[in-house]
Amino acid sequence: MPPMLIQMGEYELLSDDIQAFAAKVKQQSSDNPDAVRLEVYDKMPHVFVMFDFMDEAQQAFASFGRFVHSIFSD
């Protein structure tokens, strides 16, 4: 599996499914502990990143940028 970043809000409607997916990817990629990173943003709802005026959305975008940079800078 390629490196994967999963971002979700604490109040995500699909929280259980997302966490199960992240766990399954991690299990399938046991040889690569950095295969998946799950970020949970406190008190955020589904698709919170669409509200770019919110600090948490800006933090999520910044984290995504660092994630992409880390993949392509190696």
Order of alpha helices (4+ residues) and beta strands (2+ residues): beta-alpha-beta-alpha
